[in-house]
Amino acid sequence: MLSSQVNENLLRSLLILCTIFFYVSPTLAQDSIFQNKKISHSFYITANTGDSKETKVLEAITKAAKNDKASSVLLLGNVTRENGYPNEQGEREAVKSFLRKDLLHPLRSFSGKIFLTPGENEWNRDAPQSIDDLESFLQDNSNSEFWPDDGCPIERESINDLIELVSVDSQWFLEDWDKYPKMNSDCDYKTREEFFTEFKDDLKDSHGKVIIVAVHHPVMSSSRIPFFSRITGASPIHFESNQQKELRGKLETLASLFEDVIFVSGNHRNLQYLYNGRNPQIISGAAAGTQPARTKGDALFTSAEKGYAKFTIFEDGSSAVQFFELNKEEPVYAHSIARERPTLDELDIEYADMPEKQVSSIYTPEETKKTHLYEWLWGSRYRKVYSQPIEAPVLALDSLRPISEGGGQQSRSLRLINDSQNEYTLRAMRKDPLQYLQADVVKTNFIEEFLQNTIAQRFVADFFTTAHPYAPFAVNDLSTALDIHHANPKIYYVPKQKGLDIYNEDYGNALFMLEEHVGDENKEFKTFGSPDNIISTADLLLKLRETKQAYVDQEMYLRARIFDMLIGDWDRHSDQWRWAAYNENGKTRYEPIPRDRDHAFSKYDGALLPIIKSAVPLLRKMQSYDESLKSAKWFNWSGYPLDLRFIKETEWEKWQEQVKYIQENLTDEVIEEAFAGLPKEVVDNKDITMIKENLKKRRGNLAEIARDYLEYLQEFQTITGTDEDDHFRITRKENGVTEVVIQKEDKEIFSKTYSSEETDEIWLYGLDGDDEFVLEGEADDLIELKIIGGYEEDTYHFRNPRKAKLYDYKSNESIITNPASRKWLVDSYDINQFHYLKRKYSENKLMPVLDYVTDAGFTLGVKDIYTTYGLSTNPFTTQYIFSAQYFFASQGYELNASAEFANVFYKWNFKLEGRYSSPNYFINYFGTGNDTQYDRDEVERRYNRVKLEQSSFKPSLVWRSDAEAFFSIGPTLETVQVRYRENTFLADVFSPENPVFDHQLYAGGEAEYFYENKNNPSYPSLGSRLDVIAGYKQNIDENNNEFGYLKPSFSIDYPLIPSGFAVIATKVGGTAIMGDNYEFYHAATLGGNRSLRGYRNHRFNGKYSFYHSTDLRTALGLIRTDFIPLIVGVSAGFDYGRVWTEDDATHKWHNNYGGSVWINGFYALTANLGYYHGGDGNRLTFTVNFKY
């Protein structure tokens, strides 16, 4: 009795203590977080205020912030009602009234800054103009900033010396740009890729600060999302849509490359704090009706109550987040966020003495030691030079201090500054393979931590040895001899030292290159030409578009580009250039400043690379340096877009002048002297000797090289007007000549004559403004013209419309004076918007095909894909595919060919498909019915094989969407010839005279809809796939076979735990034959890897079929191997199904069970070995990736 009372009292005391702890723990946590810390700035965060019928959250924020000294409010989207800020005056006035009353009034006494970010509501009506108008209204009536503005994607603002705010309009990314003819008209960034580049640049420029990324849609969330929304992601507004997955993946991956980046979002209507080990995510969208969320996995806190978040940054760089629910004074959750970047005091660095010189190498001898077989396969390259020790001067950072870290594709670098505010770049000679893989190969998942110390990392590090590490330093003197602006990189050994400050952790005790930074802070440097300013390529392109008073010095650019070809520098993309600006007589002339000569004099030997290039065309730009170029087209792939913009007016005579200038000024003496300045340990190396010999020989071949490239460059041309009103006069002349003249305000700003012997096609862009196009003249042998009006209302006078087609927005009020003009008026952003990277080109891929199927044995083949890209793509302009496969088990073969032509109607392609299988091609036949007999021990496998010769032809219209969906419809034509063979099941069932062995010819039609949304093709843990085929066939030969068919299938992958390491995958499918006159080879069948995996292919044959397959897949763990990280797992599978015939009375359902062992190579490829037991016995399967 006493014991019971003691236990009861103890329990009561524990309950009281737990209750007290629950209520006071937020206060204790808050006191702990804020103890002895000075606040730099606080942000009050909420969203979706436009969807709320009350203002309590905003009032609570205003009340909580009344004593703050430095604070701001972040309103992260949906500040208007659902219909946005419409242009219609009556509706707009209603929205203004709502904003004054329910948004601005509750915040009237807030003393800090208010930052607003667009959401889906703001884009719902009349965007992007309405967003610009909304911005003006809010800023005129409050102390607020609406960012990003003008319907553009990104804006950056310094809050103070410690904090940077990067505002992102995620809805801009998710929108269908075809709906907005004015899309991006006022934006610097015209593509989604440019946005991601700017986002990375903003993070890089903000490095060293606490970076807050304010974005409406979160990159992580634990919200409870409706089941079908999760698995289908059918709309861009769904969290698991392909569009959001791309946005989330790239933003989070880019942020993971930098320190102290925190995401704050408001699309999900709840309160959440998540942390995935890299980037914190704060969600505060609980101003309106809320949605539930789960506290699990990365989600450390969730609440479905209305409230807001307060995010505080302290002066030491650490921060804290607090979540407040309405009617509660204290936070319901508080969490501190440690500063990621260390201080110098926190680093345990040993500083050695600094001699004047130090011997070092880029790689160790062990890293460059390879077998003879490896070198035969992958080449010897310049591998041994990388492990050659050299003596380099030691750099002490006495007068230079680091200010930020670079964000290059391959190299780690620091930006340094001196007391005169001149900046320099310190770049590691050893490139970072993980940085390259993350930046160029895997952009939507953070992989650096998984690929540490793997073969993948070592392989890329070895591939870097294709570039000579020291030869590019000779380019300095070569450039000087040609009067080409350049930096002056020098090699130093940089020890760890106090001057490196916090960067000692990742830099020091290695060889580095130091050079002047090519930027406007160094514009007085003579090596850059002492210009008035230095700008980037992106800024230059904007200035060229805005006015013809800005122009590129074609002579200097042409010289620089021919020099690129001379030294074999193929990596000349837009970021490899800066531009020296000279203001002269009211105009601005820009001269090029080439940067980063890493790929000059490269060496790509070995047996495998030429084979790989046949399947990966972009690798063809990597050409070994010798006396000439193998392909001017592919070598200049990276530089080609700028060449089209900057040297389109130059004739061969101008090229000859520059070739002659280079040949005369780049003498043997200049070359020898330039290379004599390399480290003494490599200057007499045989590789350097070979480079010099090839340089002199290529100098002699320079005219031929330049001529080859000019001829390729002339085949296709783009011509642009300005963003003002332009007049285009295009005149057709005799002998295939076309003259193009552009005038602005009666002043000629462009004039060029083109010959059809040199030029096949010209694109003319009017850009912005009310432009006028006059096409006149009668002649033959015409150049194909594509005239794109662009924004505003354009006028087209096509007096001779032959071989000319105009493109404009359908919603524009264009004037077309000649009804015979060929035109395509569609609201297509991709077609009507100019971008310098868009080009006309073709590529060919040749790939081997190797497969194994239990019934068919090994298959060996080849597949060739020839694709063209032009003005109108979906996603290409034309594509031709041919494949041939040989089946070893039957000695049969199969040929497939297709041709697809894009946009015969907008977003509808025309496709032709053909197939032929040889007489030895086979299928299986075990009889018709659900209860057919088969004893694998009594008969050979070949007994049930039916050999048949087939051919088919299918023209169709194909609709394609950006969301992995397509719909096709068209007629079909098919021939079938079944072979009669003795001692087979078919011979036992049918006599040789049976019509089934006659030649059969079928005509009909077929339609298919396919949609897929999976988070990973090789190991899907969430998503779905829908495929529905419906058709009709009729025998148009002697027999009267006639039937329809329907083949639907639907599969789901769903995670059982947040990590996705345990997944349930299920698929249902079947076939229905409508009509009784069909042959067995057209019947509904079951069996094989795609239905009943424990049975042979086509094991059951009937009029109707149904199957249901389910797998439970579990990853056993991530194994870090020397090769690549591997995920090893097992699966347990169960399938059941049956077929029906008209007279089938059986109620039997067939089933099989089994499992598989699978290995996934870092989410790229899965090898799946399965073993299943069914009614006929056991069956071993092997598949690449999962079949559902």
Beta strands, then each sheet from edge to edge (+ up, - down):
strand 1: 39-46
strand 2: 71-76
strand 3: 113-117
strand 4: 144-146
strand 5: 154-158
strand 6: 163-168
strand 7: 210-215
strand 8: 261-265
strand 9: 271-275
strand 10: 280-284
strand 11: 299-303
strand 12: 307-314
strand 13: 319-325
strand 14: 333-337
strand 15: 357-360
strand 16: 390-393
strand 17: 401-405
strand 18: 413-417
strand 19: 423-428
strand 20: 490-494
strand 21: 510-516
strand 22: 533-536
strand 23: 550-552
strand 24: 577-584
strand 25: 587-594
strand 26: 716-720
strand 27: 727-733
strand 28: 737-744
strand 29: 747-755
strand 30: 761-765
strand 31: 772-776
strand 32: 784-788
strand 33: 795-798
strand 34: 804-808
strand 35: 815-816
strand 36: 822-825
strand 37: 841-853
strand 38: 857-869
strand 39: 878-887
strand 40: 892-905
strand 41: 908-917
strand 42: 922-924
strand 43: 945-960
strand 44: 965-978
strand 45: 1000-1014
strand 46: 1023-1035
strand 47: 1042-1055
strand 48: 1062-1077
strand 49: 1084-1086
strand 50: 1100-1102
strand 51: 1104-1120
strand 52: 1125-1140
strand 53: 1150-1161
strand 54: 1166-1174
strand 55: 1177-1184
sheet 1: 4+ 3+ 2+ 1+ 12- 13+ 14-
sheet 2: 5+ 6- 7- 8- 10- 9+ 11-
sheet 3: 15+ 16-
sheet 4: 17+ 18- 19+ 21- 20+
sheet 5: 22+ 24- 25+ 23+
sheet 6: 26+ 30+ 32+ 34+ 36+
sheet 7: 29+ 28- 27+ 31+ 33+ 35+
sheet 8: 37+ 38- 39+ 40- 41+ 43- 42+
sheet 9: 37+ 38- 39+ 40- 41+ 43- 44+ 45- 46+ 47- 48+ 51- 52+ 53- 54+ 55-
sheet 10: 49+ 50-
end
